[in-house]
Amino acid sequence: MPDLNRFTTLLEQLAVEAAKIDRQRGEASRPLFDEQLFFCRSKLLTPCVNEVRNEITALQREHKAGKLLPSRTQHICDRVIAQIQAIQRELATQQVRRREPKPQYTRRRPIHELYQDLAQHQDWERRLAAMQRDKEAQINQCRSQLEQQTLQKEILALEGRLSRCRAALTKIEQEIGTRERKG
């Protein structure tokens, strides 16, 4: 029977480092390790360390119960060593990984969603422009300076909303045009 206390001590150190890395970087975009190496499909290191710890605990239980076969011991120990080495490699490459550029994944929306968005923005543009015209017409009928200032503030706010709406419209139209040219 191998000295499992060495594994336990090493795992305590790895657990501390893994927790620190997990707090710093959060979840990875995909599982960290192959399913052949770890059963857990974790995007964090701590669950992987816990899986190794559970393997060792199970091995110790079986050994105490006298149910541990030498072939099983060898298989589990080889697996635990491979898992520990994988975790150590992951921890060792953190400096390199921090300097790597982060991939920018954006979901490509279906063209029909773009057309729906376009129609929605066109409707908003029409309504905002109508509201602006109504407010501008009301300014001429104001009886007090305060009323006129309030309407002017509302018109300015509407102009800003209309400007942002038109910018979004232009962007959507450009994206549709690009997608249609590419096919």
Long-range contacts (C-beta under 8 A, 24 or more apart in sequence): 1-63, 1-68, 1-73, 2-73, 2-77, 4-56, 4-59, 4-60, 7-52, 7-56, 7-80, 7-84, 8-53, 8-56, 10-84, 11-49, 11-52, 11-53, 11-56, 11-84, 14-49, 14-52, 14-84, 14-87, 14-88, 14-91, 15-46, 15-49, 15-50, 15-53, 17-45, 17-91, 18-44, 18-45, 18-46, 18-48, 18-49, 18-87, 18-91, 19-45, 19-46, 21-45, 21-91, 21-94, 22-46, 25-94, 29-103, 29-105, 32-90, 33-86, 33-90, 37-79, 37-82, 37-83, 37-86, 38-83, 38-86, 45-87, 45-90, 45-91, 48-83, 48-86, 48-87, 49-87, 51-83, 52-80, 52-83, 52-84, 52-87, 55-79, 55-80, 55-83, 56-80, 111-176, 111-179, 111-180, 114-172, 114-175, 114-176, 114-179, 115-176, 117-172, 118-169, 118-172, 118-173, 118-176, 121-165, 121-168, 121-169, 121-172, 122-169, 124-165, 125-162, 125-165, 125-166, 125-169, 128-158, 128-161, 128-162, 128-165, 129-162, 131-158, 132-158, 132-159, 132-162
